[in-house]
Amino acid sequence: MQADNSSRRIQRGAMERQRRQQMNNLYSRLACVVPPSPEKWPKPALLDYSSTYIKNLKERIRELEAKKEELKSESGTSAKDLALQAIEVIERGPIVEVNLVTGLNKGIMLHEVISILEEEGAQLLSANYSASTDRVFYTIISQAFSSRIGIETSRVQERLKALCGTGCFSPALEGN
């Protein structure tokens, strides 16, 4: 009987230690996402500061969204209306990097871009994208099948322009 009480007490103590450890980990994670402070915050102050910080961020988001809407109404054309806004093809030896910027609602067919690269003698190494509020940024890294032959980046860029049609911006080729 006494052994049962003792083992329960030990078990409760272990559970309490685990709970405190988890809370300390969560406080540490919270301290990492708010702007740093010159001194270590006590836990209640950290919670209060974090709450205020989040409220300020929400207010800033509302202000920026209002400004965005104002700018959109002034320009008349939304970035979402454009399919492909920018193309950049950069050659670094046998490696070719293609950067594309599209409107959020008018995405490109990524498989068509990859097909163009493969038809021009490239092998896909990686493809990544990142979305913002009104644009999607694509980065496609490829390598020439044969380093002796290489890839004709100007031809790749022209074919990508043809894919996007009119209205896309194309910076000068780098690395040629």
C-alpha atoms as an extended CHARMM CRD file, in Angstrom:
* protein
*
       176  EXT
         1         1  MET       CA              0.0000000000        0.0000000000        0.0000000000  PROA      1               0.0000000000
         2         2  GLN       CA              2.7300000000        2.4160000000        0.9700000000  PROA      2               0.0000000000
         3         3  ALA       CA              4.7290000000        1.3620000000       -2.0950000000  PROA      3               0.0000000000
         4         4  ASP       CA              1.7390000000        2.2980000000       -4.3100000000  PROA      4               0.0000000000
         5         5  ASN       CA              1.5320000000        5.7950000000       -2.7450000000  PROA      5               0.0000000000
         6         6  SER       CA              5.2680000000        6.2300000000       -3.1270000000  PROA      6               0.0000000000
         7         7  SER       CA              5.2790000000        5.1760000000       -6.7910000000  PROA      7               0.0000000000
         8         8  ARG       CA              2.2950000000        7.4880000000       -7.5370000000  PROA      8               0.0000000000
         9         9  ARG       CA              4.0720000000       10.3840000000       -5.8750000000  PROA      9               0.0000000000
        10        10  ILE       CA              7.2090000000        9.6910000000       -7.9130000000  PROA      10              0.0000000000
        11        11  GLN       CA              5.1170000000        9.4110000000      -11.0750000000  PROA      11              0.0000000000
        12        12  ARG       CA              3.3030000000       12.7180000000      -10.3240000000  PROA      12              0.0000000000
        13        13  GLY       CA              6.6420000000       14.4080000000       -9.6360000000  PROA      13              0.0000000000
        14        14  ALA       CA              8.0280000000       13.1490000000      -12.9420000000  PROA      14              0.0000000000
        15        15  MET       CA              4.9310000000       14.3530000000      -14.7890000000  PROA      15              0.0000000000
        16        16  GLU       CA              5.2130000000       17.7790000000      -13.1160000000  PROA      16              0.0000000000
        17        17  ARG       CA              8.9100000000       18.0390000000      -14.0640000000  PROA      17              0.0000000000
        18        18  GLN       CA              7.9960000000       17.1210000000      -17.6420000000  PROA      18              0.0000000000
        19        19  ARG       CA              5.2220000000       19.7640000000      -17.6930000000  PROA      19              0.0000000000
        20        20  ARG       CA              7.5890000000       22.4550000000      -16.3620000000  PROA      20              0.0000000000
        21        21  GLN       CA             10.2280000000       21.4600000000      -18.9230000000  PROA      21              0.0000000000
        22        22  GLN       CA              7.6440000000       21.7130000000      -21.7140000000  PROA      22              0.0000000000
        23        23  MET       CA              6.5220000000       25.1590000000      -20.4650000000  PROA      23              0.0000000000
        24        24  ASN       CA             10.1470000000       26.3420000000      -20.3110000000  PROA      24              0.0000000000
        25        25  ASN       CA             10.6900000000       25.1240000000      -23.8840000000  PROA      25              0.0000000000
        26        26  LEU       CA              7.5930000000       27.0150000000      -25.0290000000  PROA      26              0.0000000000
        27        27  TYR       CA              8.7680000000       30.1970000000      -23.2570000000  PROA      27              0.0000000000
        28        28  SER       CA             12.1450000000       29.8360000000      -24.9690000000  PROA      28              0.0000000000
        29        29  ARG       CA             10.4960000000       29.4510000000      -28.3680000000  PROA      29              0.0000000000
        30        30  LEU       CA              8.3680000000       32.5310000000      -27.6930000000  PROA      30              0.0000000000
        31        31  ALA       CA             11.4310000000       34.5440000000      -26.6700000000  PROA      31              0.0000000000
        32        32  CYS       CA             13.0680000000       33.5910000000      -29.9940000000  PROA      32              0.0000000000
        33        33  VAL       CA             10.2560000000       35.0140000000      -32.1590000000  PROA      33              0.0000000000
        34        34  VAL       CA              9.8710000000       38.4140000000      -30.4930000000  PROA      34              0.0000000000
        35        35  PRO       CA             12.5380000000       41.0910000000      -30.9800000000  PROA      35              0.0000000000
        36        36  PRO       CA             15.4670000000       40.5300000000      -28.6400000000  PROA      36              0.0000000000
        37        37  SER       CA             15.7310000000       42.3350000000      -25.3360000000  PROA      37              0.0000000000
        38        38  PRO       CA             18.9760000000       43.5140000000      -23.7130000000  PROA      38              0.0000000000
        39        39  GLU       CA             18.0760000000       41.6460000000      -20.5200000000  PROA      39              0.0000000000
        40        40  LYS       CA             16.4030000000       38.3190000000      -19.8530000000  PROA      40              0.0000000000
        41        41  TRP       CA             12.6720000000       38.7600000000      -19.4290000000  PROA      41              0.0000000000
        42        42  PRO       CA             10.7840000000       37.2390000000      -16.5160000000  PROA      42              0.0000000000
        43        43  LYS       CA              8.1030000000       34.9120000000      -17.8680000000  PROA      43              0.0000000000
        44        44  PRO       CA              5.0890000000       37.1610000000      -17.0680000000  PROA      44              0.0000000000
        45        45  ALA       CA              6.8320000000       40.1530000000      -18.6930000000  PROA      45              0.0000000000
        46        46  LEU       CA              7.6810000000       38.0400000000      -21.7450000000  PROA      46              0.0000000000
        47        47  LEU       CA              4.0300000000       37.0310000000      -22.1210000000  PROA      47              0.0000000000
        48        48  ASP       CA              2.8590000000       40.6450000000      -21.7280000000  PROA      48              0.0000000000
        49        49  TYR       CA              5.4370000000       41.9620000000      -24.1950000000  PROA      49              0.0000000000
        50        50  SER       CA              4.6360000000       39.1950000000      -26.7050000000  PROA      50              0.0000000000
        51        51  SER       CA              0.9280000000       39.9800000000      -26.5120000000  PROA      51              0.0000000000
        52        52  THR       CA              1.5740000000       43.6830000000      -27.1460000000  PROA      52              0.0000000000
        53        53  TYR       CA              4.0170000000       42.8590000000      -29.9380000000  PROA      53              0.0000000000
        54        54  ILE       CA              1.4590000000       40.6200000000      -31.6980000000  PROA      54              0.0000000000
        55        55  LYS       CA             -1.2360000000       43.3200000000      -31.4090000000  PROA      55              0.0000000000
        56        56  ASN       CA              1.1600000000       45.8610000000      -32.9340000000  PROA      56              0.0000000000
        57        57  LEU       CA              1.9980000000       43.4590000000      -35.7640000000  PROA      57              0.0000000000
        58        58  LYS       CA             -1.6960000000       42.9420000000      -36.5110000000  PROA      58              0.0000000000
        59        59  GLU       CA             -2.2270000000       46.7010000000      -36.6340000000  PROA      59              0.0000000000
        60        60  ARG       CA              0.7820000000       47.0780000000      -38.9450000000  PROA      60              0.0000000000
        61        61  ILE       CA             -0.6410000000       44.3740000000      -41.2300000000  PROA      61              0.0000000000
        62        62  ARG       CA             -3.9700000000       46.2610000000      -41.4100000000  PROA      62              0.0000000000
        63        63  GLU       CA             -2.1400000000       49.4930000000      -42.2620000000  PROA      63              0.0000000000
        64        64  LEU       CA             -0.0500000000       47.8160000000      -44.9630000000  PROA      64              0.0000000000
        65        65  GLU       CA             -3.0810000000       46.0800000000      -46.4900000000  PROA      65              0.0000000000
        66        66  ALA       CA             -4.9190000000       49.4180000000      -46.6420000000  PROA      66              0.0000000000
        67        67  LYS       CA             -1.8980000000       51.0180000000      -48.3140000000  PROA      67              0.0000000000
        68        68  LYS       CA             -1.6680000000       48.1000000000      -50.7540000000  PROA      68              0.0000000000
        69        69  GLU       CA             -5.3240000000       48.4980000000      -51.7160000000  PROA      69              0.0000000000
        70        70  GLU       CA             -4.7990000000       52.2300000000      -52.1620000000  PROA      70              0.0000000000
        71        71  LEU       CA             -1.8170000000       51.6510000000      -54.4430000000  PROA      71              0.0000000000
        72        72  LYS       CA             -3.7050000000       49.0220000000      -56.4240000000  PROA      72              0.0000000000
        73        73  SER       CA             -6.6090000000       51.3610000000      -57.0410000000  PROA      73              0.0000000000
        74        74  GLU       CA             -4.1830000000       54.0840000000      -58.1870000000  PROA      74              0.0000000000
        75        75  SER       CA             -2.3130000000       51.8290000000      -60.6240000000  PROA      75              0.0000000000
        76        76  GLY       CA             -5.4020000000       50.2150000000      -62.1410000000  PROA      76              0.0000000000
        77        77  THR       CA             -3.5860000000       46.9580000000      -62.9430000000  PROA      77              0.0000000000
        78        78  SER       CA             -3.0990000000       44.4500000000      -60.2030000000  PROA      78              0.0000000000
        79        79  ALA       CA             -0.0460000000       42.2210000000      -60.0690000000  PROA      79              0.0000000000
        80        80  LYS       CA             -2.5230000000       39.3530000000      -59.8220000000  PROA      80              0.0000000000
        81        81  ASP       CA             -3.7420000000       40.1760000000      -63.3430000000  PROA      81              0.0000000000
        82        82  LEU       CA             -0.3810000000       39.4850000000      -64.9580000000  PROA      82              0.0000000000
        83        83  ALA       CA              0.5250000000       35.8950000000      -65.7480000000  PROA      83              0.0000000000
        84        84  LEU       CA              4.2990000000       36.2010000000      -65.9600000000  PROA      84              0.0000000000
        85        85  GLN       CA              5.8030000000       39.4710000000      -64.8410000000  PROA      85              0.0000000000
        86        86  ALA       CA              9.5410000000       38.8390000000      -65.0060000000  PROA      86              0.0000000000
        87        87  ILE       CA             12.0050000000       36.3180000000      -66.4120000000  PROA      87              0.0000000000
        88        88  GLU       CA             15.6830000000       36.1100000000      -65.5830000000  PROA      88              0.0000000000
        89        89  VAL       CA             18.0570000000       33.4780000000      -66.9360000000  PROA      89              0.0000000000
        90        90  ILE       CA             21.5180000000       33.3580000000      -65.3600000000  PROA      90              0.0000000000
        91        91  GLU       CA             24.2880000000       31.1060000000      -66.6400000000  PROA      91              0.0000000000
        92        92  ARG       CA             27.1020000000       30.0490000000      -64.2980000000  PROA      92              0.0000000000
        93        93  GLY       CA             29.2020000000       27.5750000000      -66.2210000000  PROA      93              0.0000000000
        94        94  PRO       CA             27.1630000000       24.4160000000      -66.7600000000  PROA      94              0.0000000000
        95        95  ILE       CA             24.5400000000       25.6260000000      -64.2250000000  PROA      95              0.0000000000
        96        96  VAL       CA             21.5580000000       27.6880000000      -65.4050000000  PROA      96              0.0000000000
        97        97  GLU       CA             19.2880000000       29.4750000000      -62.9520000000  PROA      97              0.0000000000
        98        98  VAL       CA             15.8460000000       30.5990000000      -64.1270000000  PROA      98              0.0000000000
        99        99  ASN       CA             13.9540000000       33.0870000000      -61.9720000000  PROA      99              0.0000000000
       100       100  LEU       CA             10.2860000000       33.7540000000      -62.7350000000  PROA      100             0.0000000000
       101       101  VAL       CA              7.8190000000       36.1010000000      -61.0730000000  PROA      101             0.0000000000
       102       102  THR       CA              4.1070000000       35.5380000000      -61.6450000000  PROA      102             0.0000000000
       103       103  GLY       CA              0.8610000000       36.9760000000      -60.3870000000  PROA      103             0.0000000000
       104       104  LEU       CA             -0.7330000000       34.9660000000      -57.6200000000  PROA      104             0.0000000000
       105       105  ASN       CA             -3.9210000000       34.1790000000      -59.5370000000  PROA      105             0.0000000000
       106       106  LYS       CA             -2.2500000000       33.6510000000      -62.9040000000  PROA      106             0.0000000000
       107       107  GLY       CA              0.3400000000       30.9730000000      -62.2630000000  PROA      107             0.0000000000
       108       108  ILE       CA              2.4790000000       29.4080000000      -64.9380000000  PROA      108             0.0000000000
       109       109  MET       CA              2.5930000000       25.8050000000      -65.9230000000  PROA      109             0.0000000000
       110       110  LEU       CA              5.8670000000       24.8560000000      -64.2610000000  PROA      110             0.0000000000
       111       111  HSD       CA              6.0830000000       21.6280000000      -66.2610000000  PROA      111             0.0000000000
       112       112  GLU       CA              6.1710000000       23.7210000000      -69.4750000000  PROA      112             0.0000000000
       113       113  VAL       CA              9.1440000000       25.7280000000      -68.1680000000  PROA      113             0.0000000000
       114       114  ILE       CA             10.9270000000       22.5140000000      -67.1710000000  PROA      114             0.0000000000
       115       115  SER       CA             10.1470000000       21.0130000000      -70.5940000000  PROA      115             0.0000000000
       116       116  ILE       CA             11.7310000000       24.0180000000      -72.3110000000  PROA      116             0.0000000000
       117       117  LEU       CA             14.8700000000       23.6110000000      -70.2040000000  PROA      117             0.0000000000
       118       118  GLU       CA             15.0510000000       19.8840000000      -70.9350000000  PROA      118             0.0000000000
       119       119  GLU       CA             14.5140000000       20.4340000000      -74.6740000000  PROA      119             0.0000000000
       120       120  GLU       CA             17.4000000000       22.9150000000      -74.6230000000  PROA      120             0.0000000000
       121       121  GLY       CA             19.7260000000       20.3340000000      -73.0560000000  PROA      121             0.0000000000
       122       122  ALA       CA             19.3080000000       20.9420000000      -69.3360000000  PROA      122             0.0000000000
       123       123  GLN       CA             18.7520000000       18.5090000000      -66.5150000000  PROA      123             0.0000000000
       124       124  LEU       CA             16.6290000000       19.7550000000      -63.5910000000  PROA      124             0.0000000000
       125       125  LEU       CA             18.5090000000       19.9900000000      -60.2940000000  PROA      125             0.0000000000
       126       126  SER       CA             15.9470000000       21.8320000000      -58.1680000000  PROA      126             0.0000000000
       127       127  ALA       CA             12.7850000000       23.8990000000      -58.4000000000  PROA      127             0.0000000000
       128       128  ASN       CA             11.5460000000       26.1040000000      -55.5710000000  PROA      128             0.0000000000
       129       129  TYR       CA              8.8530000000       28.6950000000      -55.1650000000  PROA      129             0.0000000000
       130       130  SER       CA              7.8660000000       31.3090000000      -52.6290000000  PROA      130             0.0000000000
       131       131  ALA       CA              4.5250000000       33.0990000000      -52.4910000000  PROA      131             0.0000000000
       132       132  SER       CA              3.9180000000       36.6210000000      -51.2440000000  PROA      132             0.0000000000
       133       133  THR       CA              0.5830000000       38.3800000000      -50.9550000000  PROA      133             0.0000000000
       134       134  ASP       CA              0.2540000000       39.0150000000      -54.7020000000  PROA      134             0.0000000000
       135       135  ARG       CA              3.1560000000       37.2430000000      -56.4440000000  PROA      135             0.0000000000
       136       136  VAL       CA              4.8230000000       33.8720000000      -56.7410000000  PROA      136             0.0000000000
       137       137  PHE       CA              8.6040000000       33.6870000000      -57.1760000000  PROA      137             0.0000000000
       138       138  TYR       CA             10.0280000000       30.5770000000      -58.8650000000  PROA      138             0.0000000000
       139       139  THR       CA             13.6880000000       29.5540000000      -58.9270000000  PROA      139             0.0000000000
       140       140  ILE       CA             14.6430000000       26.6630000000      -61.1810000000  PROA      140             0.0000000000
       141       141  ILE       CA             18.2040000000       25.3650000000      -61.1470000000  PROA      141             0.0000000000
       142       142  SER       CA             19.3470000000       23.1110000000      -63.9670000000  PROA      142             0.0000000000
       143       143  GLN       CA             22.5830000000       21.7650000000      -65.3400000000  PROA      143             0.0000000000
       144       144  ALA       CA             23.6560000000       21.1190000000      -68.9010000000  PROA      144             0.0000000000
       145       145  PHE       CA             23.4930000000       17.4400000000      -69.8970000000  PROA      145             0.0000000000
       146       146  SER       CA             26.8830000000       17.9180000000      -71.4910000000  PROA      146             0.0000000000
       147       147  SER       CA             29.2430000000       20.5460000000      -70.1420000000  PROA      147             0.0000000000
       148       148  ARG       CA             30.9900000000       20.6700000000      -73.5480000000  PROA      148             0.0000000000
       149       149  ILE       CA             27.8040000000       21.6130000000      -75.3630000000  PROA      149             0.0000000000
       150       150  GLY       CA             26.2540000000       23.7930000000      -72.6530000000  PROA      150             0.0000000000
       151       151  ILE       CA             22.8740000000       25.4980000000      -72.8180000000  PROA      151             0.0000000000
       152       152  GLU       CA             21.9540000000       28.3890000000      -75.0940000000  PROA      152             0.0000000000
       153       153  THR       CA             20.5520000000       30.7230000000      -72.4330000000  PROA      153             0.0000000000
       154       154  SER       CA             19.3950000000       33.3690000000      -74.9040000000  PROA      154             0.0000000000
       155       155  ARG       CA             17.2690000000       30.7360000000      -76.6470000000  PROA      155             0.0000000000
       156       156  VAL       CA             15.8690000000       29.5610000000      -73.3030000000  PROA      156             0.0000000000
       157       157  GLN       CA             14.9740000000       33.1530000000      -72.4560000000  PROA      157             0.0000000000
       158       158  GLU       CA             13.2840000000       33.7130000000      -75.8310000000  PROA      158             0.0000000000
       159       159  ARG       CA             11.2400000000       30.5320000000      -75.4800000000  PROA      159             0.0000000000
       160       160  LEU       CA             10.1950000000       31.5190000000      -71.9560000000  PROA      160             0.0000000000
       161       161  LYS       CA              9.1560000000       34.9520000000      -73.2560000000  PROA      161             0.0000000000
       162       162  ALA       CA              7.0830000000       33.2560000000      -75.9450000000  PROA      162             0.0000000000
       163       163  LEU       CA              5.5040000000       31.0830000000      -73.2560000000  PROA      163             0.0000000000
       164       164  CYS       CA              4.4810000000       34.1030000000      -71.1930000000  PROA      164             0.0000000000
       165       165  GLY       CA              3.3190000000       36.2270000000      -74.1250000000  PROA      165             0.0000000000
       166       166  THR       CA              3.3210000000       39.9960000000      -73.7780000000  PROA      166             0.0000000000
       167       167  GLY       CA              3.6630000000       42.0400000000      -70.6260000000  PROA      167             0.0000000000
       168       168  CYS       CA              6.6410000000       40.3950000000      -68.9900000000  PROA      168             0.0000000000
       169       169  PHE       CA              9.8270000000       42.1210000000      -68.0210000000  PROA      169             0.0000000000
       170       170  SER       CA             13.0960000000       40.4410000000      -68.8780000000  PROA      170             0.0000000000
       171       171  PRO       CA             16.3490000000       41.7880000000      -67.3830000000  PROA      171             0.0000000000
       172       172  ALA       CA             19.5550000000       41.4730000000      -69.3690000000  PROA      172             0.0000000000
       173       173  LEU       CA             21.2440000000       38.1010000000      -69.3640000000  PROA      173             0.0000000000
       174       174  GLU       CA             24.0450000000       37.7020000000      -66.8680000000  PROA      174             0.0000000000
       175       175  GLY       CA             27.0550000000       35.4940000000      -67.2870000000  PROA      175             0.0000000000
       176       176  ASN       CA             27.0870000000       35.3520000000      -71.1080000000  PROA      176             0.0000000000
